[in-house]
Amino acid sequence: TQKTVDGPSNKDWRGGRAAGFNIIPSSTGAAK
């Protein structure tokens, strides 16, 4: 659903897509 992780956060989402989903938009607001 969230394609934002497809970028630089690809390694983050790999470790915890559900868990990182909450921190990803906060850490990478530009990805939104």
C-alpha positions in Angstrom: 0.0 0.0 0.0 2.8 2.4 1.0 5.1 2.8 -2.0 7.2 5.3 0.0 9.3 2.5 1.4 10.3 1.6 -2.2 12.9 4.3 -2.0 15.7 4.9 0.5 13.5 3.4 3.2 13.5 0.0 1.4 15.9 -1.4 4.0 13.8 0.0 6.8 10.5 -1.4 5.6 12.2 -4.8 5.2 13.0 -5.1 8.9 9.6 -3.8 10.0 7.1 -2.7 7.4 4.3 -2.5 9.9 6.4 -1.1 12.7 8.4 1.2 10.5 5.2 2.4 8.8 4.7 4.6 11.8 8.2 6.0 11.9 8.8 6.2 8.1 6.5 9.1 7.4 7.9 10.9 10.4 11.5 10.3 9.5 11.0 10.9 5.8 8.3 13.4 5.4 9.4 14.1 1.9 8.6 10.6 0.9 5.0 11.3 1.7 
